[in-house]
Amino acid sequence: MNQTYDKNRIISFSDAVYSIAMTLLVLEVAIPSSKAIATFNSWDILTNRIPNFIGLVVSFLVTALYWVAHLRSMRLVSTVDNKLLWINIFLLLFIVLMPFSTGFYVSGFGYVIPFVFYCFNLSAIGLLNFIMIRYIMKKEKNNPELTPLAIRWHTLTGLNALSVWILAAILAFILPNVARYIFVLIFVFQFFINRNYKRNTNKVSVEDS
């Protein structure tokens, strides 16, 4: 029996998991005690927390991108079956892991393995996000929104972050300082993916008019 589930409940539950995980990220930035503020220079206290702020900002923005991708994907879904439900559950598992992997990364900011584990966490989210997108496009192939151009855009968008984080993990063993900032490529590549999609969409609209 191909059982289906309430789409709205699944979206609401997923949104709650994303919001809680993103909120917990700030706990990795330790609040200095009043004694520490009175004893040490406030600027030094903030400077010592730069790795924590970097981890917070990067993790928050990337998790937000995955949340937006999740919203976009689920909008195309007519019904949620068992397979899609469990893909979503495993995706949320790695979203929940984000506060830990971020804390592990910033605590060992100068070491390779904590950063590689962080990349593994984000790559796992990217992989499951891509699997979800591909499954939805196959399942909802009759959806009029899923034009060939839209399918290409969803595919490239899904591969974007996944590829960058895998590359970052590999580079961590060769060029660790470069690997830590290569996440910027996610936003650069996405800009060009979006621009190419809009240009081709406008071209098709002109040809059809």
C-alpha positions in Angstrom: 0.0 0.0 0.0 1.4 3.4 -1.0 0.5 5.4 2.1 0.5 9.2 1.9 0.9 11.8 4.7 -0.3 15.2 5.5 2.0 17.6 3.5 1.3 20.6 5.7 2.2 18.8 8.9 5.5 17.6 7.4 6.3 21.1 6.2 5.5 22.6 9.6 7.6 19.9 11.4 10.5 20.5 9.0 10.3 24.3 9.5 10.4 23.8 13.3 13.5 21.6 13.0 15.3 24.1 10.8 14.4 27.1 13.0 15.5 25.3 16.2 18.8 24.1 14.7 19.5 27.6 13.3 18.7 29.2 16.7 21.0 26.8 18.6 23.9 27.9 16.4 24.3 31.1 18.5 25.0 29.0 21.6 28.4 28.3 20.1 29.3 31.9 20.7 30.0 31.9 24.5 28.8 35.0 26.4 31.6 36.5 28.5 31.0 36.8 32.2 30.8 40.2 33.9 34.1 39.3 35.6 35.8 38.7 32.2 34.5 41.9 30.8 35.8 43.8 33.8 39.2 42.1 33.7 40.0 41.9 30.0 39.7 44.3 27.1 36.3 44.0 25.4 37.9 44.1 22.0 40.2 41.2 22.8 37.2 39.2 24.1 35.3 39.8 20.8 38.5 39.1 18.7 39.0 35.7 20.5 35.4 34.8 19.4 36.0 35.5 15.7 36.1 31.8 14.8 32.8 31.4 16.6 31.2 34.2 14.7 32.5 32.9 11.4 31.0 29.5 12.2 27.7 31.1 13.2 27.4 33.2 10.1 28.4 30.5 7.6 26.3 27.8 9.2 23.3 30.1 9.5 23.4 31.3 5.9 24.1 27.8 4.4 21.3 26.2 6.6 19.0 29.0 5.5 19.8 28.2 1.8 18.9 24.6 2.4 15.7 25.7 4.2 14.7 27.8 1.2 15.5 24.9 -1.1 13.3 22.7 1.1 10.4 25.2 0.8 10.8 25.4 -2.9 10.9 21.6 -3.4 7.9 20.9 -1.1 5.9 23.5 -3.0 6.0 21.2 -6.1 4.8 18.1 -4.1 1.2 17.0 -4.5 1.4 14.1 -2.0 4.0 12.9 0.4 4.7 9.1 0.2 6.8 6.9 2.4 10.0 7.4 0.3 9.8 11.1 0.3 8.9 11.1 4.0 12.1 9.2 4.9 14.3 11.2 2.7 13.0 14.2 4.5 13.6 12.6 7.9 17.3 11.8 7.1 17.8 15.3 5.8 16.5 16.7 9.1 18.8 14.4 11.0 21.8 16.1 9.5 20.2 19.5 10.0 19.9 18.7 13.7 23.6 17.8 13.7 24.6 21.3 12.5 25.0 23.0 16.0 27.4 20.2 17.0 29.5 20.1 13.9 29.7 23.9 13.9 30.8 23.9 17.6 33.4 21.1 16.8 34.7 23.1 13.9 35.1 26.5 15.7 36.6 24.8 18.8 39.3 23.3 16.6 39.4 26.1 14.1 43.1 25.6 13.2 42.8 21.8 12.7 41.8 19.8 9.7 39.6 17.0 11.0 37.0 19.3 12.7 36.6 21.2 9.5 36.4 18.0 7.4 33.7 16.7 9.8 31.9 20.1 9.3 32.1 19.7 5.5 30.9 16.1 5.8 27.8 17.3 7.7 27.0 20.0 5.1 27.8 17.6 2.2 25.3 15.0 3.7 22.6 17.7 3.8 23.5 18.7 0.3 23.3 15.1 -0.9 20.0 14.4 0.7 18.6 17.7 -0.6 19.7 16.7 -4.1 18.2 13.2 -3.7 14.9 14.8 -2.5 14.9 17.2 -5.5 15.5 14.5 -8.0 12.8 12.3 -6.5 10.3 15.1 -6.4 11.0 15.9 -10.1 10.5 12.3 -11.0 7.4 11.9 -8.9 5.8 15.2 -10.0 6.8 15.0 -13.7 3.4 16.1 -14.8 3.6 19.3 -12.8 3.5 22.1 -15.4 6.0 24.1 -13.4 8.7 21.5 -14.0 9.7 22.6 -17.5 13.0 21.4 -18.9 14.6 24.7 -17.9 13.2 24.5 -14.4 14.4 20.9 -14.0 17.9 22.0 -15.1 17.8 24.9 -12.6 16.7 22.7 -9.7 19.4 20.1 -10.6 22.3 22.6 -10.8 21.1 24.4 -7.6 21.0 21.0 -5.8 24.5 20.1 -7.0 26.0 23.6 -6.2 26.4 23.5 -2.4 27.1 19.7 -2.4 30.0 20.1 -4.9 31.5 23.1 -3.0 31.5 21.4 0.4 33.0 18.2 -1.0 35.7 20.3 -2.7 36.3 22.1 0.6 36.8 18.8 2.4 39.3 17.6 -0.1 41.2 21.0 -0.2 41.4 20.9 3.7 44.2 18.4 3.4 46.1 20.4 0.8 45.3 24.1 1.2 43.5 24.3 4.6 43.4 28.1 4.7 41.8 28.3 1.2 39.3 25.5 2.1 37.9 27.5 5.0 36.7 30.3 2.7 35.8 28.4 -0.4 32.1 28.3 0.7 31.8 31.8 -0.9 31.7 29.9 -4.3 28.3 28.6 -3.4 26.9 32.2 -3.6 29.0 33.0 -6.7 27.9 29.9 -8.6 24.2 30.3 -7.5 24.3 33.9 -8.9 25.4 32.6 -12.4 22.9 29.7 -12.2 20.1 32.1 -11.5 21.2 34.6 -14.2 21.5 31.8 -16.8 18.0 30.5 -15.9 16.4 34.0 -16.1 18.1 34.7 -19.4 16.9 31.4 -20.9 13.4 31.8 -19.5 13.1 35.3 -21.0 14.4 33.9 -24.4 11.7 31.2 -24.4 9.0 33.7 -23.5 10.1 35.9 -26.4 10.0 33.0 -28.8 6.6 31.8 -27.6 5.1 35.3 -27.9 
